[in-house]
Amino acid sequence: MRTIGLIGGMSWESTRIYYDAINVEVRTRLGGLHSAKCILHSLDFAPIAEMQAAGKWGEAGQVLAGAARDLERAGAEVLGLCTNTMHKVAGHITAATAVPFVHIADATAGALHKADRRAPYLMATRFTMEQDFYTGRLQAQGLQVIVPEPADRLEIHRIIYEELCRGDSRPSSRAAYEAMTKKAGQIGADSVLLGCTEVGMLLSDRNSALPTFDTTLIHAKALVDFALQE
């Protein structure tokens, strides 16, 4: 079993879901008392969020690259970045280390193709929905990404930063997200992509009008796939 290195804390609410999901997956596959060999570098999200808002992506990339180097020195054999949005600076991480990096968008594209879904409705931070680093990577793999209308993008983003990243799961916000999944089907989406690692705190197949693809769980499984491969 390879040691998984996680760059987390963005937010820690979803990073703990990663940790649970990775260990449950390992136990399911190996049985008994098995658990994942895992190293976590959890960053303080507040300065990172400020860099995001100010457009200081290069500066943020250097912080994450430093965390990746720390994980490599600590013995990580595969790296996972526990956030969709910060994959905008994935290149900083891959340039700074020699450790294999599992990209969340690639894992997600694979899951969508396996389920024969081609038109996901993307619910994520404003950065992820509106910039090309994520949607472009999915489109390059044959997916037709459907982005919410401007007002819904603002509300999705607000709920993530003002509520979910703070551990606040409100029924009113769950209802708002559920309503958006109904609209998604009306504009041609065949699935809902939970493209922020916190969105799964409100949405799942149980309450979405369309099948959901939770990037946190998909990414966690892909990391375990790599860690356990021969």
PyMOL CGO cylinders between C-alpha atoms (Angstrom):
from pymol import cmd
from pymol.cgo import CYLINDER

trace = [
    CYLINDER, 0.00, 0.00, 0.00, 1.38, 3.40, -0.98, 0.3, 1, 1, 1, 1, 1, 1,
    CYLINDER, 1.38, 3.40, -0.98, 1.25, 6.34, 1.41, 0.3, 1, 1, 1, 1, 1, 1,
    CYLINDER, 1.25, 6.34, 1.41, -1.31, 8.99, 0.41, 0.3, 1, 1, 1, 1, 1, 1,
    CYLINDER, -1.31, 8.99, 0.41, -0.34, 12.61, 1.00, 0.3, 1, 1, 1, 1, 1, 1,
    CYLINDER, -0.34, 12.61, 1.00, -3.29, 14.99, 1.37, 0.3, 1, 1, 1, 1, 1, 1,
    CYLINDER, -3.29, 14.99, 1.37, -3.16, 18.78, 1.08, 0.3, 1, 1, 1, 1, 1, 1,
    CYLINDER, -3.16, 18.78, 1.08, -6.24, 19.75, 3.05, 0.3, 1, 1, 1, 1, 1, 1,
    CYLINDER, -6.24, 19.75, 3.05, -7.92, 22.38, 5.16, 0.3, 1, 1, 1, 1, 1, 1,
    CYLINDER, -7.92, 22.38, 5.16, -9.68, 24.12, 2.25, 0.3, 1, 1, 1, 1, 1, 1,
    CYLINDER, -9.68, 24.12, 2.25, -12.00, 23.70, 4.01, 0.3, 1, 1, 1, 1, 1, 1,
    CYLINDER, -12.00, 23.70, 4.01, -11.36, 21.27, 6.86, 0.3, 1, 1, 1, 1, 1, 1,
    CYLINDER, -11.36, 21.27, 6.86, -15.07, 20.44, 6.77, 0.3, 1, 1, 1, 1, 1, 1,
    CYLINDER, -15.07, 20.44, 6.77, -14.58, 18.56, 3.51, 0.3, 1, 1, 1, 1, 1, 1,
    CYLINDER, -14.58, 18.56, 3.51, -11.06, 17.35, 4.35, 0.3, 1, 1, 1, 1, 1, 1,
    CYLINDER, -11.06, 17.35, 4.35, -12.44, 15.24, 7.18, 0.3, 1, 1, 1, 1, 1, 1,
    CYLINDER, -12.44, 15.24, 7.18, -14.87, 13.68, 4.65, 0.3, 1, 1, 1, 1, 1, 1,
    CYLINDER, -14.87, 13.68, 4.65, -11.84, 12.77, 2.54, 0.3, 1, 1, 1, 1, 1, 1,
    CYLINDER, -11.84, 12.77, 2.54, -10.17, 11.09, 5.51, 0.3, 1, 1, 1, 1, 1, 1,
    CYLINDER, -10.17, 11.09, 5.51, -13.29, 9.08, 6.34, 0.3, 1, 1, 1, 1, 1, 1,
    CYLINDER, -13.29, 9.08, 6.34, -13.93, 8.11, 2.71, 0.3, 1, 1, 1, 1, 1, 1,
    CYLINDER, -13.93, 8.11, 2.71, -10.35, 7.01, 2.07, 0.3, 1, 1, 1, 1, 1, 1,
    CYLINDER, -10.35, 7.01, 2.07, -10.23, 4.82, 5.18, 0.3, 1, 1, 1, 1, 1, 1,
    CYLINDER, -10.23, 4.82, 5.18, -13.66, 3.30, 4.57, 0.3, 1, 1, 1, 1, 1, 1,
    CYLINDER, -13.66, 3.30, 4.57, -12.61, 2.45, 1.00, 0.3, 1, 1, 1, 1, 1, 1,
    CYLINDER, -12.61, 2.45, 1.00, -9.41, 0.78, 2.18, 0.3, 1, 1, 1, 1, 1, 1,
    CYLINDER, -9.41, 0.78, 2.18, -11.25, -1.20, 4.87, 0.3, 1, 1, 1, 1, 1, 1,
    CYLINDER, -11.25, -1.20, 4.87, -13.90, -2.28, 2.35, 0.3, 1, 1, 1, 1, 1, 1,
    CYLINDER, -13.90, -2.28, 2.35, -11.30, -3.53, -0.09, 0.3, 1, 1, 1, 1, 1, 1,
    CYLINDER, -11.30, -3.53, -0.09, -8.80, -5.10, 2.30, 0.3, 1, 1, 1, 1, 1, 1,
    CYLINDER, -8.80, -5.10, 2.30, -11.05, -6.04, 5.21, 0.3, 1, 1, 1, 1, 1, 1,
    CYLINDER, -11.05, -6.04, 5.21, -10.19, -6.64, 8.84, 0.3, 1, 1, 1, 1, 1, 1,
    CYLINDER, -10.19, -6.64, 8.84, -8.36, -3.84, 10.64, 0.3, 1, 1, 1, 1, 1, 1,
    CYLINDER, -8.36, -3.84, 10.64, -6.85, -2.32, 7.51, 0.3, 1, 1, 1, 1, 1, 1,
    CYLINDER, -6.85, -2.32, 7.51, -6.75, 1.46, 7.16, 0.3, 1, 1, 1, 1, 1, 1,
    CYLINDER, -6.75, 1.46, 7.16, -5.03, 3.88, 4.80, 0.3, 1, 1, 1, 1, 1, 1,
    CYLINDER, -5.03, 3.88, 4.80, -1.40, 4.92, 5.09, 0.3, 1, 1, 1, 1, 1, 1,
    CYLINDER, -1.40, 4.92, 5.09, -2.00, 8.64, 4.99, 0.3, 1, 1, 1, 1, 1, 1,
    CYLINDER, -2.00, 8.64, 4.99, -0.24, 11.94, 5.76, 0.3, 1, 1, 1, 1, 1, 1,
    CYLINDER, -0.24, 11.94, 5.76, -2.28, 15.14, 6.01, 0.3, 1, 1, 1, 1, 1, 1,
    CYLINDER, -2.28, 15.14, 6.01, -0.94, 18.66, 5.63, 0.3, 1, 1, 1, 1, 1, 1,
    CYLINDER, -0.94, 18.66, 5.63, -3.89, 20.83, 6.69, 0.3, 1, 1, 1, 1, 1, 1,
    CYLINDER, -3.89, 20.83, 6.69, -3.55, 24.51, 5.77, 0.3, 1, 1, 1, 1, 1, 1,
    CYLINDER, -3.55, 24.51, 5.77, -5.19, 27.53, 7.36, 0.3, 1, 1, 1, 1, 1, 1,
    CYLINDER, -5.19, 27.53, 7.36, -7.92, 28.36, 4.84, 0.3, 1, 1, 1, 1, 1, 1,
    CYLINDER, -7.92, 28.36, 4.84, -8.43, 32.04, 5.74, 0.3, 1, 1, 1, 1, 1, 1,
    CYLINDER, -8.43, 32.04, 5.74, -5.25, 33.33, 4.05, 0.3, 1, 1, 1, 1, 1, 1,
    CYLINDER, -5.25, 33.33, 4.05, -5.88, 31.10, 1.04, 0.3, 1, 1, 1, 1, 1, 1,
    CYLINDER, -5.88, 31.10, 1.04, -9.43, 32.42, 0.68, 0.3, 1, 1, 1, 1, 1, 1,
    CYLINDER, -9.43, 32.42, 0.68, -8.09, 35.97, 0.80, 0.3, 1, 1, 1, 1, 1, 1,
    CYLINDER, -8.09, 35.97, 0.80, -5.64, 35.14, -1.99, 0.3, 1, 1, 1, 1, 1, 1,
    CYLINDER, -5.64, 35.14, -1.99, -8.47, 33.66, -4.05, 0.3, 1, 1, 1, 1, 1, 1,
    CYLINDER, -8.47, 33.66, -4.05, -10.61, 36.77, -3.65, 0.3, 1, 1, 1, 1, 1, 1,
    CYLINDER, -10.61, 36.77, -3.65, -7.66, 39.03, -4.54, 0.3, 1, 1, 1, 1, 1, 1,
    CYLINDER, -7.66, 39.03, -4.54, -6.69, 36.96, -7.58, 0.3, 1, 1, 1, 1, 1, 1,
    CYLINDER, -6.69, 36.96, -7.58, -3.29, 36.11, -6.06, 0.3, 1, 1, 1, 1, 1, 1,
    CYLINDER, -3.29, 36.11, -6.06, -3.25, 32.62, -7.52, 0.3, 1, 1, 1, 1, 1, 1,
    CYLINDER, -3.25, 32.62, -7.52, 0.51, 32.49, -7.98, 0.3, 1, 1, 1, 1, 1, 1,
    CYLINDER, 0.51, 32.49, -7.98, 1.04, 33.29, -4.33, 0.3, 1, 1, 1, 1, 1, 1,
    CYLINDER, 1.04, 33.29, -4.33, -1.48, 30.65, -3.31, 0.3, 1, 1, 1, 1, 1, 1,
    CYLINDER, -1.48, 30.65, -3.31, 0.19, 28.18, -5.63, 0.3, 1, 1, 1, 1, 1, 1,
    CYLINDER, 0.19, 28.18, -5.63, 3.50, 28.66, -3.87, 0.3, 1, 1, 1, 1, 1, 1,
    CYLINDER, 3.50, 28.66, -3.87, 1.87, 27.95, -0.50, 0.3, 1, 1, 1, 1, 1, 1,
    CYLINDER, 1.87, 27.95, -0.50, 0.40, 24.70, -1.82, 0.3, 1, 1, 1, 1, 1, 1,
    CYLINDER, 0.40, 24.70, -1.82, 3.66, 23.75, -3.52, 0.3, 1, 1, 1, 1, 1, 1,
    CYLINDER, 3.66, 23.75, -3.52, 5.38, 24.13, -0.15, 0.3, 1, 1, 1, 1, 1, 1,
    CYLINDER, 5.38, 24.13, -0.15, 2.82, 21.83, 1.45, 0.3, 1, 1, 1, 1, 1, 1,
    CYLINDER, 2.82, 21.83, 1.45, 3.39, 19.29, -1.32, 0.3, 1, 1, 1, 1, 1, 1,
    CYLINDER, 3.39, 19.29, -1.32, 7.15, 19.36, -0.78, 0.3, 1, 1, 1, 1, 1, 1,
    CYLINDER, 7.15, 19.36, -0.78, 6.59, 18.81, 2.94, 0.3, 1, 1, 1, 1, 1, 1,
    CYLINDER, 6.59, 18.81, 2.94, 4.44, 15.76, 2.18, 0.3, 1, 1, 1, 1, 1, 1,
    CYLINDER, 4.44, 15.76, 2.18, 7.03, 14.39, -0.21, 0.3, 1, 1, 1, 1, 1, 1,
    CYLINDER, 7.03, 14.39, -0.21, 9.75, 14.75, 2.44, 0.3, 1, 1, 1, 1, 1, 1,
    CYLINDER, 9.75, 14.75, 2.44, 7.47, 13.03, 4.96, 0.3, 1, 1, 1, 1, 1, 1,
    CYLINDER, 7.47, 13.03, 4.96, 7.16, 9.98, 2.71, 0.3, 1, 1, 1, 1, 1, 1,
    CYLINDER, 7.16, 9.98, 2.71, 4.02, 10.53, 0.61, 0.3, 1, 1, 1, 1, 1, 1,
    CYLINDER, 4.02, 10.53, 0.61, 3.98, 8.35, -2.52, 0.3, 1, 1, 1, 1, 1, 1,
    CYLINDER, 3.98, 8.35, -2.52, 0.90, 9.89, -4.15, 0.3, 1, 1, 1, 1, 1, 1,
    CYLINDER, 0.90, 9.89, -4.15, -0.59, 13.35, -3.67, 0.3, 1, 1, 1, 1, 1, 1,
    CYLINDER, -0.59, 13.35, -3.67, -4.19, 14.53, -3.50, 0.3, 1, 1, 1, 1, 1, 1,
    CYLINDER, -4.19, 14.53, -3.50, -5.35, 18.15, -3.24, 0.3, 1, 1, 1, 1, 1, 1,
    CYLINDER, -5.35, 18.15, -3.24, -8.56, 18.15, -1.19, 0.3, 1, 1, 1, 1, 1, 1,
    CYLINDER, -8.56, 18.15, -1.19, -10.33, 20.98, -3.02, 0.3, 1, 1, 1, 1, 1, 1,
    CYLINDER, -10.33, 20.98, -3.02, -11.63, 21.54, -6.53, 0.3, 1, 1, 1, 1, 1, 1,
    CYLINDER, -11.63, 21.54, -6.53, -10.97, 25.28, -6.73, 0.3, 1, 1, 1, 1, 1, 1,
    CYLINDER, -10.97, 25.28, -6.73, -7.30, 25.12, -5.83, 0.3, 1, 1, 1, 1, 1, 1,
    CYLINDER, -7.30, 25.12, -5.83, -6.67, 22.73, -8.71, 0.3, 1, 1, 1, 1, 1, 1,
    CYLINDER, -6.67, 22.73, -8.71, -6.28, 26.01, -10.58, 0.3, 1, 1, 1, 1, 1, 1,
    CYLINDER, -6.28, 26.01, -10.58, -2.71, 25.92, -9.22, 0.3, 1, 1, 1, 1, 1, 1,
    CYLINDER, -2.71, 25.92, -9.22, -2.15, 22.18, -9.63, 0.3, 1, 1, 1, 1, 1, 1,
    CYLINDER, -2.15, 22.18, -9.63, 0.77, 22.99, -11.92, 0.3, 1, 1, 1, 1, 1, 1,
    CYLINDER, 0.77, 22.99, -11.92, 2.63, 24.56, -9.00, 0.3, 1, 1, 1, 1, 1, 1,
    CYLINDER, 2.63, 24.56, -9.00, 2.35, 21.28, -7.11, 0.3, 1, 1, 1, 1, 1, 1,
    CYLINDER, 2.35, 21.28, -7.11, 3.39, 19.00, -9.96, 0.3, 1, 1, 1, 1, 1, 1,
    CYLINDER, 3.39, 19.00, -9.96, 6.34, 21.26, -10.75, 0.3, 1, 1, 1, 1, 1, 1,
    CYLINDER, 6.34, 21.26, -10.75, 7.53, 21.26, -7.13, 0.3, 1, 1, 1, 1, 1, 1,
    CYLINDER, 7.53, 21.26, -7.13, 7.55, 17.49, -6.49, 0.3, 1, 1, 1, 1, 1, 1,
    CYLINDER, 7.55, 17.49, -6.49, 8.32, 14.18, -8.14, 0.3, 1, 1, 1, 1, 1, 1,
    CYLINDER, 8.32, 14.18, -8.14, 5.38, 12.44, -6.49, 0.3, 1, 1, 1, 1, 1, 1,
    CYLINDER, 5.38, 12.44, -6.49, 2.44, 11.33, -8.70, 0.3, 1, 1, 1, 1, 1, 1,
    CYLINDER, 2.44, 11.33, -8.70, -0.54, 13.69, -8.44, 0.3, 1, 1, 1, 1, 1, 1,
    CYLINDER, -0.54, 13.69, -8.44, -4.14, 12.52, -8.85, 0.3, 1, 1, 1, 1, 1, 1,
    CYLINDER, -4.14, 12.52, -8.85, -6.14, 15.35, -10.44, 0.3, 1, 1, 1, 1, 1, 1,
    CYLINDER, -6.14, 15.35, -10.44, -9.71, 15.63, -9.19, 0.3, 1, 1, 1, 1, 1, 1,
    CYLINDER, -9.71, 15.63, -9.19, -11.12, 16.63, -12.60, 0.3, 1, 1, 1, 1, 1, 1,
    CYLINDER, -11.12, 16.63, -12.60, -9.59, 13.58, -14.30, 0.3, 1, 1, 1, 1, 1, 1,
    CYLINDER, -9.59, 13.58, -14.30, -11.04, 11.25, -11.69, 0.3, 1, 1, 1, 1, 1, 1,
    CYLINDER, -11.04, 11.25, -11.69, -14.41, 12.96, -12.06, 0.3, 1, 1, 1, 1, 1, 1,
    CYLINDER, -14.41, 12.96, -12.06, -14.38, 12.74, -15.86, 0.3, 1, 1, 1, 1, 1, 1,
    CYLINDER, -14.38, 12.74, -15.86, -13.69, 9.03, -15.57, 0.3, 1, 1, 1, 1, 1, 1,
    CYLINDER, -13.69, 9.03, -15.57, -16.63, 8.52, -13.21, 0.3, 1, 1, 1, 1, 1, 1,
    CYLINDER, -16.63, 8.52, -13.21, -18.99, 10.44, -15.50, 0.3, 1, 1, 1, 1, 1, 1,
    CYLINDER, -18.99, 10.44, -15.50, -17.91, 8.44, -18.56, 0.3, 1, 1, 1, 1, 1, 1,
    CYLINDER, -17.91, 8.44, -18.56, -18.24, 5.16, -16.70, 0.3, 1, 1, 1, 1, 1, 1,
    CYLINDER, -18.24, 5.16, -16.70, -21.84, 6.08, -15.83, 0.3, 1, 1, 1, 1, 1, 1,
    CYLINDER, -21.84, 6.08, -15.83, -22.48, 7.20, -19.44, 0.3, 1, 1, 1, 1, 1, 1,
    CYLINDER, -22.48, 7.20, -19.44, -23.21, 10.78, -18.42, 0.3, 1, 1, 1, 1, 1, 1,
    CYLINDER, -23.21, 10.78, -18.42, -22.02, 13.52, -20.75, 0.3, 1, 1, 1, 1, 1, 1,
    CYLINDER, -22.02, 13.52, -20.75, -23.76, 16.77, -19.71, 0.3, 1, 1, 1, 1, 1, 1,
    CYLINDER, -23.76, 16.77, -19.71, -23.09, 17.51, -16.02, 0.3, 1, 1, 1, 1, 1, 1,
    CYLINDER, -23.09, 17.51, -16.02, -24.54, 20.59, -14.32, 0.3, 1, 1, 1, 1, 1, 1,
    CYLINDER, -24.54, 20.59, -14.32, -21.62, 22.04, -12.39, 0.3, 1, 1, 1, 1, 1, 1,
    CYLINDER, -21.62, 22.04, -12.39, -22.25, 23.32, -8.85, 0.3, 1, 1, 1, 1, 1, 1,
    CYLINDER, -22.25, 23.32, -8.85, -19.05, 24.76, -7.43, 0.3, 1, 1, 1, 1, 1, 1,
    CYLINDER, -19.05, 24.76, -7.43, -17.33, 27.94, -6.34, 0.3, 1, 1, 1, 1, 1, 1,
    CYLINDER, -17.33, 27.94, -6.34, -17.57, 30.89, -8.68, 0.3, 1, 1, 1, 1, 1, 1,
    CYLINDER, -17.57, 30.89, -8.68, -13.90, 30.41, -9.59, 0.3, 1, 1, 1, 1, 1, 1,
    CYLINDER, -13.90, 30.41, -9.59, -14.46, 26.80, -10.63, 0.3, 1, 1, 1, 1, 1, 1,
    CYLINDER, -14.46, 26.80, -10.63, -17.68, 27.51, -12.54, 0.3, 1, 1, 1, 1, 1, 1,
    CYLINDER, -17.68, 27.51, -12.54, -16.45, 30.60, -14.37, 0.3, 1, 1, 1, 1, 1, 1,
    CYLINDER, -16.45, 30.60, -14.37, -12.79, 29.88, -15.11, 0.3, 1, 1, 1, 1, 1, 1,
    CYLINDER, -12.79, 29.88, -15.11, -11.38, 27.45, -17.65, 0.3, 1, 1, 1, 1, 1, 1,
    CYLINDER, -11.38, 27.45, -17.65, -8.93, 25.49, -15.50, 0.3, 1, 1, 1, 1, 1, 1,
    CYLINDER, -8.93, 25.49, -15.50, -11.67, 23.03, -14.47, 0.3, 1, 1, 1, 1, 1, 1,
    CYLINDER, -11.67, 23.03, -14.47, -14.43, 23.20, -17.08, 0.3, 1, 1, 1, 1, 1, 1,
    CYLINDER, -14.43, 23.20, -17.08, -11.85, 23.19, -19.85, 0.3, 1, 1, 1, 1, 1, 1,
    CYLINDER, -11.85, 23.19, -19.85, -10.24, 20.04, -18.50, 0.3, 1, 1, 1, 1, 1, 1,
    CYLINDER, -10.24, 20.04, -18.50, -13.62, 18.30, -18.40, 0.3, 1, 1, 1, 1, 1, 1,
    CYLINDER, -13.62, 18.30, -18.40, -14.53, 19.52, -21.90, 0.3, 1, 1, 1, 1, 1, 1,
    CYLINDER, -14.53, 19.52, -21.90, -11.21, 18.23, -23.24, 0.3, 1, 1, 1, 1, 1, 1,
    CYLINDER, -11.21, 18.23, -23.24, -12.37, 14.79, -22.10, 0.3, 1, 1, 1, 1, 1, 1,
    CYLINDER, -12.37, 14.79, -22.10, -15.58, 14.96, -24.10, 0.3, 1, 1, 1, 1, 1, 1,
    CYLINDER, -15.58, 14.96, -24.10, -17.98, 16.37, -21.51, 0.3, 1, 1, 1, 1, 1, 1,
    CYLINDER, -17.98, 16.37, -21.51, -20.48, 19.13, -22.15, 0.3, 1, 1, 1, 1, 1, 1,
    CYLINDER, -20.48, 19.13, -22.15, -20.36, 21.09, -18.89, 0.3, 1, 1, 1, 1, 1, 1,
    CYLINDER, -20.36, 21.09, -18.89, -23.49, 23.09, -18.10, 0.3, 1, 1, 1, 1, 1, 1,
    CYLINDER, -23.49, 23.09, -18.10, -22.87, 26.08, -15.85, 0.3, 1, 1, 1, 1, 1, 1,
    CYLINDER, -22.87, 26.08, -15.85, -25.69, 27.62, -13.75, 0.3, 1, 1, 1, 1, 1, 1,
    CYLINDER, -25.69, 27.62, -13.75, -27.14, 31.01, -14.62, 0.3, 1, 1, 1, 1, 1, 1,
    CYLINDER, -27.14, 31.01, -14.62, -25.39, 34.03, -13.02, 0.3, 1, 1, 1, 1, 1, 1,
    CYLINDER, -25.39, 34.03, -13.02, -27.78, 34.47, -10.07, 0.3, 1, 1, 1, 1, 1, 1,
    CYLINDER, -27.78, 34.47, -10.07, -27.54, 30.79, -9.18, 0.3, 1, 1, 1, 1, 1, 1,
    CYLINDER, -27.54, 30.79, -9.18, -23.76, 30.88, -9.47, 0.3, 1, 1, 1, 1, 1, 1,
    CYLINDER, -23.76, 30.88, -9.47, -23.64, 33.69, -6.93, 0.3, 1, 1, 1, 1, 1, 1,
    CYLINDER, -23.64, 33.69, -6.93, -25.91, 31.82, -4.53, 0.3, 1, 1, 1, 1, 1, 1,
    CYLINDER, -25.91, 31.82, -4.53, -24.03, 28.53, -4.85, 0.3, 1, 1, 1, 1, 1, 1,
    CYLINDER, -24.03, 28.53, -4.85, -20.76, 30.36, -4.14, 0.3, 1, 1, 1, 1, 1, 1,
    CYLINDER, -20.76, 30.36, -4.14, -22.22, 32.30, -1.20, 0.3, 1, 1, 1, 1, 1, 1,
    CYLINDER, -22.22, 32.30, -1.20, -23.57, 29.18, 0.45, 0.3, 1, 1, 1, 1, 1, 1,
    CYLINDER, -23.57, 29.18, 0.45, -20.21, 27.44, 0.11, 0.3, 1, 1, 1, 1, 1, 1,
    CYLINDER, -20.21, 27.44, 0.11, -18.12, 30.21, 1.68, 0.3, 1, 1, 1, 1, 1, 1,
    CYLINDER, -18.12, 30.21, 1.68, -20.56, 31.70, 4.16, 0.3, 1, 1, 1, 1, 1, 1,
    CYLINDER, -20.56, 31.70, 4.16, -22.13, 28.45, 5.36, 0.3, 1, 1, 1, 1, 1, 1,
    CYLINDER, -22.13, 28.45, 5.36, -20.68, 25.09, 4.32, 0.3, 1, 1, 1, 1, 1, 1,
    CYLINDER, -20.68, 25.09, 4.32, -17.02, 25.98, 4.87, 0.3, 1, 1, 1, 1, 1, 1,
    CYLINDER, -17.02, 25.98, 4.87, -18.07, 27.02, 8.37, 0.3, 1, 1, 1, 1, 1, 1,
    CYLINDER, -18.07, 27.02, 8.37, -19.88, 23.75, 9.07, 0.3, 1, 1, 1, 1, 1, 1,
    CYLINDER, -19.88, 23.75, 9.07, -23.31, 25.37, 8.69, 0.3, 1, 1, 1, 1, 1, 1,
    CYLINDER, -23.31, 25.37, 8.69, -25.78, 23.19, 6.73, 0.3, 1, 1, 1, 1, 1, 1,
    CYLINDER, -25.78, 23.19, 6.73, -29.07, 25.05, 6.51, 0.3, 1, 1, 1, 1, 1, 1,
    CYLINDER, -29.07, 25.05, 6.51, -32.38, 23.56, 5.36, 0.3, 1, 1, 1, 1, 1, 1,
    CYLINDER, -32.38, 23.56, 5.36, -33.07, 26.70, 3.31, 0.3, 1, 1, 1, 1, 1, 1,
    CYLINDER, -33.07, 26.70, 3.31, -29.81, 26.28, 1.42, 0.3, 1, 1, 1, 1, 1, 1,
    CYLINDER, -29.81, 26.28, 1.42, -30.47, 22.59, 0.88, 0.3, 1, 1, 1, 1, 1, 1,
    CYLINDER, -30.47, 22.59, 0.88, -33.84, 23.53, -0.63, 0.3, 1, 1, 1, 1, 1, 1,
    CYLINDER, -33.84, 23.53, -0.63, -32.17, 26.12, -2.85, 0.3, 1, 1, 1, 1, 1, 1,
    CYLINDER, -32.17, 26.12, -2.85, -29.66, 23.58, -4.15, 0.3, 1, 1, 1, 1, 1, 1,
    CYLINDER, -29.66, 23.58, -4.15, -32.42, 21.02, -4.70, 0.3, 1, 1, 1, 1, 1, 1,
    CYLINDER, -32.42, 21.02, -4.70, -34.39, 23.56, -6.76, 0.3, 1, 1, 1, 1, 1, 1,
    CYLINDER, -34.39, 23.56, -6.76, -31.34, 24.20, -8.93, 0.3, 1, 1, 1, 1, 1, 1,
    CYLINDER, -31.34, 24.20, -8.93, -31.05, 20.49, -9.75, 0.3, 1, 1, 1, 1, 1, 1,
    CYLINDER, -31.05, 20.49, -9.75, -34.63, 20.58, -11.03, 0.3, 1, 1, 1, 1, 1, 1,
    CYLINDER, -34.63, 20.58, -11.03, -33.79, 23.51, -13.29, 0.3, 1, 1, 1, 1, 1, 1,
    CYLINDER, -33.79, 23.51, -13.29, -30.70, 21.66, -14.48, 0.3, 1, 1, 1, 1, 1, 1,
    CYLINDER, -30.70, 21.66, -14.48, -32.78, 18.90, -16.02, 0.3, 1, 1, 1, 1, 1, 1,
    CYLINDER, -32.78, 18.90, -16.02, -34.87, 21.47, -17.84, 0.3, 1, 1, 1, 1, 1, 1,
    CYLINDER, -34.87, 21.47, -17.84, -31.82, 22.92, -19.60, 0.3, 1, 1, 1, 1, 1, 1,
    CYLINDER, -31.82, 22.92, -19.60, -30.40, 19.62, -20.79, 0.3, 1, 1, 1, 1, 1, 1,
    CYLINDER, -30.40, 19.62, -20.79, -28.21, 18.35, -17.96, 0.3, 1, 1, 1, 1, 1, 1,
    CYLINDER, -28.21, 18.35, -17.96, -28.11, 14.59, -17.40, 0.3, 1, 1, 1, 1, 1, 1,
    CYLINDER, -28.11, 14.59, -17.40, -26.37, 14.75, -14.03, 0.3, 1, 1, 1, 1, 1, 1,
    CYLINDER, -26.37, 14.75, -14.03, -25.28, 17.11, -11.26, 0.3, 1, 1, 1, 1, 1, 1,
    CYLINDER, -25.28, 17.11, -11.26, -21.58, 17.52, -10.58, 0.3, 1, 1, 1, 1, 1, 1,
    CYLINDER, -21.58, 17.52, -10.58, -20.88, 18.43, -6.96, 0.3, 1, 1, 1, 1, 1, 1,
    CYLINDER, -20.88, 18.43, -6.96, -17.82, 20.35, -8.09, 0.3, 1, 1, 1, 1, 1, 1,
    CYLINDER, -17.82, 20.35, -8.09, -16.90, 21.81, -4.73, 0.3, 1, 1, 1, 1, 1, 1,
    CYLINDER, -16.90, 21.81, -4.73, -15.84, 19.43, -2.01, 0.3, 1, 1, 1, 1, 1, 1,
    CYLINDER, -15.84, 19.43, -2.01, -18.41, 20.93, 0.39, 0.3, 1, 1, 1, 1, 1, 1,
    CYLINDER, -18.41, 20.93, 0.39, -21.52, 20.71, -1.85, 0.3, 1, 1, 1, 1, 1, 1,
    CYLINDER, -21.52, 20.71, -1.85, -22.05, 17.08, -0.87, 0.3, 1, 1, 1, 1, 1, 1,
    CYLINDER, -22.05, 17.08, -0.87, -22.90, 18.33, 2.61, 0.3, 1, 1, 1, 1, 1, 1,
    CYLINDER, -22.90, 18.33, 2.61, -26.26, 19.40, 1.13, 0.3, 1, 1, 1, 1, 1, 1,
    CYLINDER, -26.26, 19.40, 1.13, -26.82, 17.31, -1.98, 0.3, 1, 1, 1, 1, 1, 1,
    CYLINDER, -26.82, 17.31, -1.98, -26.77, 13.63, -2.88, 0.3, 1, 1, 1, 1, 1, 1,
    CYLINDER, -26.77, 13.63, -2.88, -28.80, 11.19, -4.96, 0.3, 1, 1, 1, 1, 1, 1,
    CYLINDER, -28.80, 11.19, -4.96, -31.35, 11.18, -2.13, 0.3, 1, 1, 1, 1, 1, 1,
    CYLINDER, -31.35, 11.18, -2.13, -32.50, 14.75, -2.74, 0.3, 1, 1, 1, 1, 1, 1,
    CYLINDER, -32.50, 14.75, -2.74, -31.28, 15.73, -6.20, 0.3, 1, 1, 1, 1, 1, 1,
    CYLINDER, -31.28, 15.73, -6.20, -33.56, 15.71, -9.24, 0.3, 1, 1, 1, 1, 1, 1,
    CYLINDER, -33.56, 15.71, -9.24, -30.69, 14.24, -11.27, 0.3, 1, 1, 1, 1, 1, 1,
    CYLINDER, -30.69, 14.24, -11.27, -27.96, 11.69, -10.47, 0.3, 1, 1, 1, 1, 1, 1,
    CYLINDER, -27.96, 11.69, -10.47, -25.15, 13.29, -8.49, 0.3, 1, 1, 1, 1, 1, 1,
    CYLINDER, -25.15, 13.29, -8.49, -21.40, 12.87, -8.80, 0.3, 1, 1, 1, 1, 1, 1,
    CYLINDER, -21.40, 12.87, -8.80, -19.68, 13.87, -5.58, 0.3, 1, 1, 1, 1, 1, 1,
    CYLINDER, -19.68, 13.87, -5.58, -16.12, 14.90, -6.44, 0.3, 1, 1, 1, 1, 1, 1,
    CYLINDER, -16.12, 14.90, -6.44, -14.93, 14.42, -2.86, 0.3, 1, 1, 1, 1, 1, 1,
    CYLINDER, -14.93, 14.42, -2.86, -15.91, 10.75, -2.86, 0.3, 1, 1, 1, 1, 1, 1,
    CYLINDER, -15.91, 10.75, -2.86, -14.78, 10.19, -6.45, 0.3, 1, 1, 1, 1, 1, 1,
    CYLINDER, -14.78, 10.19, -6.45, -11.37, 11.72, -5.73, 0.3, 1, 1, 1, 1, 1, 1,
    CYLINDER, -11.37, 11.72, -5.73, -10.96, 9.77, -2.50, 0.3, 1, 1, 1, 1, 1, 1,
    CYLINDER, -10.96, 9.77, -2.50, -11.65, 6.52, -4.37, 0.3, 1, 1, 1, 1, 1, 1,
    CYLINDER, -11.65, 6.52, -4.37, -9.16, 7.43, -7.11, 0.3, 1, 1, 1, 1, 1, 1,
    CYLINDER, -9.16, 7.43, -7.11, -6.47, 8.06, -4.50, 0.3, 1, 1, 1, 1, 1, 1,
    CYLINDER, -6.47, 8.06, -4.50, -7.12, 4.65, -2.98, 0.3, 1, 1, 1, 1, 1, 1,
    CYLINDER, -7.12, 4.65, -2.98, -7.03, 3.07, -6.47, 0.3, 1, 1, 1, 1, 1, 1,
    CYLINDER, -7.03, 3.07, -6.47, -3.53, 4.49, -6.92, 0.3, 1, 1, 1, 1, 1, 1,
    CYLINDER, -3.53, 4.49, -6.92, -2.38, 3.58, -3.43, 0.3, 1, 1, 1, 1, 1, 1,
    CYLINDER, -2.38, 3.58, -3.43, -3.45, -0.05, -3.78, 0.3, 1, 1, 1, 1, 1, 1,
    CYLINDER, -3.45, -0.05, -3.78, -2.50, -0.75, -7.38, 0.3, 1, 1, 1, 1, 1, 1,
    CYLINDER, -2.50, -0.75, -7.38, 0.19, -3.37, -7.94, 0.3, 1, 1, 1, 1, 1, 1,
]
cmd.load_cgo(trace, "trace")
